Structures are given as structure tokens and as C-alpha cells.
Amino acid sequence: MSFKKSSAFLIFTAFLSGLLFGLGLIVAQMTNPAKVLGFLDVLGDWDPSLAFVMAGALVTLSMTQFFIKRIAENNVETVVNLSPVKAKIDAKLIIGSAVFGIGWGLSGLCPGPALVSLTSGLMGSFIFVSSMLLGFIAFKFIHHSK
Amino acid sequence: MTYLTVLSSLCGGVLIGLAATILFYFNHRVAGISGIVAGLFKPWQYDSLWRLAFLIGLIMSASLWYLMGGFIHIKLDASYSLLAISGLLVGYGTRLGNGCTSGHGICGLARLSPRSMVATACFMVTAGITVYWVRHVI
């Protein structure tokens, strides 16, 4: 087993990814629910910042993915297949996303920023994250999925 | 209210893009936060390790930021009961819809996944309507 595929290395890269992801959210101030709500409040005092965060992330990821795929074409060992497993657009996708949007709009918190804000020691973050985890568990119970 | 911050938003976005690249290239995984965390609610398995490592990194990022002398401004106006409802809806909705802002809104869109385009449109619209309703109607 090569070093690149060893479990310790993959745990490190996952950790590094999480760390960078969180720093990105912090730098972009997406950890501030007021800023997120400012973006969602299109008809109020609109703060378009979140669009720039998404643009920065999308352009970066699209470019790196493009190069990774080109490398993969020339190297059988690093073939990356991330084509969506569930390609169907169904009611679950639409209803689930709609419900998520309502929850997001109520507080300005989505999963990533909420988890990053946990260390701030705010009671509100704690309540949100606990409820979110309850929501995950509720889904499993309701839909009997694995 | 908050104001447009172009540079810090772009820089943060680039960091998020790089983070997703690392997970994509090395772990062959999509950096969708809700999916990564929800995947931990299973009996412990080998797959849980990278999820836990990602989550620890994500939570520790704030500590690292404080260590570097940074400050994180968090203005959370929602009441505790509203936060509880919001959290439940976010948790349940992201599982039913199979992703959140990161999984659909960033990774899925970068992959040009039609499902993620539909999902992102859905949650952006309902979130916008919710904010409008909360701020301007009631």
C-alpha cells in the first residue's frame, strides 16, 4: 500500500480539508448568520457577499477538478469517478431542499457555519446543532433508511 | 445590517474550493457537510474515520483562527425556540434532499450536477421567501 493510500494519510487529508473549509467560512464571514440573512434578504438591505463566496469556491473547484480529471485520464491509478449516483430529480430532492431552505432562512445558519460557530460558546449555536442532529436522526426513523 | 465584502468573500470561497479539492482528490469524496456528519450516525465502521477527521478539522478551524489572533463576529438574532425549529428543518431537509449549501451549492454545482442545480434553486428560493416573510411581513 502506497503512502498516498494509507489510512493515516487519508485521515490527515480529511482533517486538512475540514480545517481549510472552516477557515474559508470564517474568512468569508459566512459564520455570521446576520451576513447570510443579508444575502437572502434580496428585497431588503441586500448584501451580495455570499454570491462572491460561491463564485470563488465554484471557480476554484471547477478548475482543480478539470486538472484532476486530465491527470486521471493519463493515470489509471488515480481514476476518480464522482458521477452522481442518484441522477434522478425527484420529489424528495425538491421537498427536502425546500424544507432546508426554510430552516436556513429562519436562522441564517446552515450545517457548516453552525458547526464552526460551536466553539464560540454561544448557546444558540449549540441549540441549532443539537436540533440539526435530531433532524438527521428523525429522518432515519421516518424513512427507515440505513 | 452587513455590507458587501468582495475580497474576503472571494478569498474565503477560494479556501472552500481548495478544501473540497483536497477531499475530492485524495479521499474521493464530496465535501458536503450535512452528508459527512449524518454519515456518522451509523454503527462505527472504517468509513467513519475520515468523516470524524473532517468534522474535527472543521470545528477546530475556529480555534486555529483565534490562535492566529483572528476574531469571529457572530450575530445570531433568532430566539432559542426558533433556532431549535430551524435546526430540525435543516437537519431533516438536508437528509431528504441529500445535501446542503456545501454539497449541492458548491460541490454539486462545480460538477454541473442537474440534481444539485435544482436543489440549490429550491433552497435559495425558499430561504429568500422565509427571510422576506420574517423581516417584511410579520
Interface residues (C-beta under 8 A of the other chain):
Chain A: K4 S7 F9 L10 I11 F12 T13 A14 F15 L16 S17 G18 L19 L20 F21 G22 L23 G24 L25 I26 V27 A28 Q29 M30 T31 N32 P33 A34 K35 L37 G38 L40 D41 V42 L43 G44 D45 D47 P48 S49 L50 F52 V53 M54 A55 G56 A57 L58 V59 T60 L61 S62 T64 Q65 I68 V80 N81 L82 P84 K86 A87 K88 I89 K92 L93 I94 I95 G96 S97 A98 V99 F100 G101 I102 G103 W104 G105 L106 S107 G108 L109 C110 P111 G112 A114 L115 V116 S117 L118 T119 S120 L122 M123 G124 S125 I127 F128 V129 S130 S131 M132 L133 L134 G135 F136 I137 A138 F139 K140 H143 K146
Chain B: M1 T2 Y3 L4 T5 V6 S8 S9 L10 C11 G12 G13 V14 L15 I16 G17 L18 A19 A20 T21 I22 L23 F24 Y25 F26 N27 H28 R29 V30 A31 I33 S34 V37 A38 F41 K42 Y46 L49 W50 R51 A53 F54 L55 I56 G57 L58 I59 M60 S61 A62 S63 L64 W65 Y66 G70 I72 H73 I74 K75 L76 D77 A78 Y80 L82 L83 A84 I85 S86 G87 L88 L89 V90 G91 Y92 G93 T94 R95 L96 G97 N98 G99 C100 T101 S102 H104 G105 I106 C107 G108 L109 A110 R111 S113 P114 R115 S116 V118 A119 T120 C122 F123 M124 V125 T126 A127 G128 I129 T130 V131 Y132 V134 R135 H136
